[in-house]
Amino acid sequence: MNHDTRRLPAPGGQVGPLWVVTRGSGPPLVLLHGNGEDHHVFDGMVPALGAGRTLIGIDSRAHGRSPRGDGPLRIATMADDVAHVLDLLDLPSVDVLGFSDGGNVALELAVRHPGRIRRLVVVGANLFPAGMSRTMRAVGRIGHGLLSALSRVVPRLRVPAERFALMVHDPCLDPADLARVDIPTLVVAGERDVVRPEHTRLIGASIPGARTAVLSGVGHMIPVQAPDRLSALVTAFLAEGPSDETSAGTAGTTRANP
């Protein structure tokens, strides 16, 4: 695998359509944040994840320091943005850790751009809006409606309204699409996540050989609430070799206690 990271901006810079920050050296691990956030959501995990790795934090379009860009603000578009950035950085295959909407982007990347991901970890991801709790869907609808109305008189609220729209309309992945994801995958959720438990299990069951881990006593914001526990899971998973991949061919669910 190509680990040439000489094109990476250090510590940060614009790469094509997106703002990218980097830290460390070694095999690249791309970090994809959630809705309304930026790469800083992973700050508590950087010391553990960055040991022997190049961390590549990407701000999604209309988030952090990345511009809104043209075209629709959709999860699929964000996945295409990431593929474009990887092309510009000459990184044909990378490990990816995606949280929340970043996990959704990572799943779209795996489906839309086969071969770009070596190992995949998705945390608090969902395939479609109905995968989230009823309360969270209501929050999305109310927030989107309110911000959409206000944005007619306050233009700077248009982008926040679009972000809420992602919660209402996106992502749009069919579980059958995940059957084509032929890469080692770890699906993580919190015991009290806003993603419904049965939906997390659906994601894990739809990806051949994927494993699912549920962190006890934790809600949705796992990178912030339990950075050490999540880092340990991710580090162990990414360090596995070919023999481990062979023995892990059957999907399974584990509960990670404190």
Backbone hydrogen bonds, N-H to C=O, Kabsch-Sander energy under -0.5 kcal/mol:
donor,donor_aa,acceptor,acceptor_aa,energy
3,H,1,M,-0.5
5,T,3,H,-0.8
8,L,5,T,-1.6
13,G,20,V,-2.4
15,V,18,L,-3.3
16,G,14,Q,-0.5
18,L,15,V,-1.9
19,W,59,D,-0.6
20,V,13,G,-2.7
21,V,57,G,-2.7
22,T,11,P,-2.4
23,R,55,L,-1.6
25,S,53,R,-0.6
29,L,54,T,-2.8
30,V,95,D,-2.9
31,L,56,I,-2.8
32,L,30,V,-0.5
32,L,97,L,-2.6
33,H,31,L,-0.5
33,H,58,I,-0.7
37,E,34,G,-1.6
41,V,38,D,-1.9
42,F,39,H,-1.8
43,D,40,H,-2.0
45,M,42,F,-2.0
46,V,42,F,-1.0
46,V,43,D,-0.8
49,L,45,M,-2.9
50,G,46,V,-2.7
51,A,48,A,-0.9
52,G,50,G,-0.8
53,R,50,G,-1.4
54,T,27,P,-1.8
55,L,23,R,-2.9
55,L,53,R,-0.7
56,I,29,L,-2.7
57,G,21,V,-2.4
57,G,55,L,-0.6
58,I,31,L,-2.0
58,I,56,I,-0.5
59,D,19,W,-2.5
60,S,58,I,-0.6
62,A,67,P,-1.3
63,H,60,S,-1.7
66,S,63,H,-2.4
74,R,72,P,-1.1
78,M,74,R,-2.1
79,A,75,I,-2.0
80,D,76,A,-2.1
81,D,77,T,-2.1
82,V,78,M,-1.9
83,A,79,A,-2.2
84,H,80,D,-2.1
85,V,81,D,-2.3
86,L,82,V,-2.5
87,D,83,A,-1.9
88,L,84,H,-2.2
89,L,85,V,-1.9
90,D,87,D,-1.3
91,L,86,L,-2.7
94,V,116,R,-2.2
95,D,28,P,-1.7
96,V,119,R,-2.4
97,L,30,V,-3.0
98,G,121,V,-2.7
99,F,32,L,-2.8
100,S,123,V,-3.6
102,G,99,F,-2.6
103,G,100,S,-0.8
104,N,100,S,-1.9
105,V,101,D,-2.7
106,A,102,G,-2.2
107,L,103,G,-2.2
108,E,104,N,-2.3
109,L,105,V,-2.6
110,A,106,A,-2.3
111,V,107,L,-2.0
112,R,108,E,-3.3
113,H,109,L,-2.3
116,R,113,H,-1.7
118,R,94,V,-2.8
120,L,184,P,-2.5
121,V,96,V,-2.5
122,V,186,L,-2.3
123,V,98,G,-2.8
124,G,188,V,-2.8
131,G,128,F,-2.5
132,M,129,P,-2.1
133,S,194,V,-3.2
137,R,133,S,-2.2
138,A,134,R,-2.0
139,V,135,T,-2.2
140,G,136,M,-2.1
141,R,137,R,-2.3
142,I,138,A,-2.8
143,G,139,V,-2.7
144,H,140,G,-2.5
145,G,141,R,-2.5
146,L,142,I,-2.7
147,L,143,G,-2.5
148,S,144,H,-2.4
149,A,145,G,-1.9
150,L,146,L,-2.4
151,S,147,L,-2.3
152,R,149,A,-1.1
153,V,150,L,-1.6
154,V,150,L,-2.1
157,L,154,V,-2.3
158,R,155,P,-2.1
161,A,157,L,-2.1
162,E,158,R,-2.0
163,R,159,V,-2.2
164,F,160,P,-2.1
165,A,161,A,-1.8
166,L,162,E,-1.2
166,L,163,R,-0.6
167,M,163,R,-0.8
167,M,164,F,-0.7
168,V,164,F,-1.0
169,H,165,A,-2.8
170,D,166,L,-1.9
173,L,127,L,-2.7
177,D,174,D,-2.1
178,L,174,D,-0.7
178,L,175,P,-0.9
179,A,176,A,-1.0
180,R,177,D,-1.4
181,V,178,L,-1.8
182,D,180,R,-1.3
183,I,181,V,-1.0
186,L,120,L,-2.5
187,V,211,R,-3.3
188,V,122,V,-3.1
188,V,186,L,-0.5
189,A,213,A,-1.9
191,E,215,L,-2.7
192,R,218,V,-3.3
193,D,190,G,-1.8
196,R,131,G,-2.7
199,H,196,R,-0.9
200,T,196,R,-2.0
201,R,197,P,-2.3
202,L,198,E,-1.6
203,I,199,H,-2.1
204,G,200,T,-2.1
205,A,201,R,-2.6
206,S,202,L,-1.7
207,I,203,I,-1.1
210,A,207,I,-2.3
211,R,185,T,-2.2
212,T,252,G,-3.4
213,A,187,V,-3.0
214,V,254,T,-2.7
215,L,189,A,-2.6
215,L,213,A,-0.5
216,S,214,V,-0.7
216,S,256,A,-2.3
218,V,215,L,-1.1
222,I,220,H,-2.4
224,V,221,M,-1.0
225,Q,221,M,-3.3
226,A,222,I,-2.7
230,L,226,A,-2.4
231,S,227,P,-2.5
232,A,228,D,-2.2
233,L,229,R,-1.8
234,V,230,L,-2.7
235,T,231,S,-3.0
236,A,232,A,-2.1
237,F,233,L,-2.2
238,L,234,V,-2.8
239,A,235,T,-1.4
240,E,237,F,-1.1
245,E,241,G,-1.9
246,T,242,P,-2.0
247,S,243,S,-2.0
248,A,244,D,-1.2
249,G,246,T,-1.0
252,G,210,A,-0.7
254,T,212,T,-3.0
256,A,214,V,-2.8
256,A,254,T,-0.6
257,N,255,R,-0.7
